Amino acid sequence: MTRVVVPIRYPLSEHSRATLSKAIRIANDEDASLSILHVNLYQENGRVTRTDLKDAVENSFGYLPGTRYVVRSGFLVEETILDEIISEGADVVVIGQKQTSRWREMIRRLLDDPDLERYLDNELDCRIVTVSG
């Protein structure tokens, strides 16, 4: 089965809702499983729970059958997201345009290569969908 992973912020921002909306459409169109991911940053004492995330999403989009709600903790959002994408074996990753620029900066620091989509495609072997806010 196809797996779609969408990292979002909590509380849901306008950009997070747009990104999540696109991920839901893709999951429905492709009869795929959907994983909604939020990263609690250690340095910000983030304490969002899976229940918090699920309630916020369902308040905005209604019940989403077969959806997995994931909350991970980490120091770097991008690294934690990459770990989750790899561990889930994602086929599609839906990211917001704002997040793309942060990832691009991280990749540039690591590889001096600003082509984020190509890097993720080569490293993760999955389709990347970028959503503008």
N, C-alpha and C positions, 0 to 999 in steps of 0.2 A: 504494500500500500504506500502511496505517496505521502511524504511527511512535509508539512509546512511549519516553519518556525518563524515567529514574529516577536522580536524584542520590543517592549514598550516601557514607557515611564509610568510611574504611579505617584500621585494621582494622575488619571488620564488627562493629557493635554489635548488640544485641538489636533496637533500633529499626530499624537498617538492614536487618536480616534480614526484619523484618515488612514494611517498605516494599518491599523487593525481591520478597518472596513475592507481594504484591498485584500488583506490576507484571508479574511472570511470568504470573500468572493472567489478567490483562487481555490481555497479548500473545497468550497461547494462545487465549483465548476469541474474540479479534477477528482471529486469524491475522495479527498485526502484527509488525513488526520491533521489536526491543528494543535500546535503547542504555543501557548502565549507565555512569554518569558519576561520577568522583571528582575533586575539586579539590585540588590541591597549593597551599597558601598560600605565597607568596614569603617572607613574614615568618617563617614557621615552618620554612623550609628543607625543605619536604616533598619527598620523593623517591620516592613511590610510582610504580611503573611499571605499564604495561598488563598485563604478565605477573603482577605481584603481585596486581592487582585480579582478573584472570581466575582465577588459582589459588584465591584466597579464595572467590570466588563459586562456582566449580565444586566446591570442597571442601564447601560448604554445600548446594548445590542440584543438583549433577551437571552434566553437559554440557548447555549451552543452545544448540542449533543456531541459526545465523543471528543470534546476539547480537553486538553491537558493544560493545567495551570502550573507554572513552574516559577519558583522564586529561588534564586541563587545569591550567594554572598561572595564578594570579591573586592580587590583593591582597584582593578581596572575594569571598567564596564566592557570594553571591547574584547579583552582577553577572556572574560567570563562568558560572554556571548559566544565567542568562537569555540570555547570548550563545550558549551551546551549543543551547539550546532553539530559538532563532531560526534559527541556522545549519542545524540539522537539519530545520527545518520540522515540529516535533513536533505530533502530533494529540492526544496524551494525555501529561500530565506527572503522575507519581506522586511525591508528596513526603510526608515524615513530619511528624507533628504538631509535633515539636520544631523542625523546619526552618521550618514555617509561622509560628511565633511570631517567629523571627528575620527572616523576610521581611516580616512585618507591621510590625515595628519599622522596617525600612529604608524601606518604602513610606510609613509615617506620617511619617518624617523628610522624605521627598521631597515628599509630596503632602498631608500632613495628612488622610489617608483610610485608616482601619484595615481596610477591606474588601479583603483581599488576594486572595481568590478572584475577586471582580469585576474588580479591577485586572488580574490575570493573564489572565483570560478576555477582557477588552476589548483588552489590549495584544498578546496572543499568539495570539488566535484558536484556542485549543485547550482541551480539557477538562482540568480540574485535579482529581485524586483525592488526597484527604488521608487518610493512614493514621495511626490512633492506635496508639501503642506497646503 
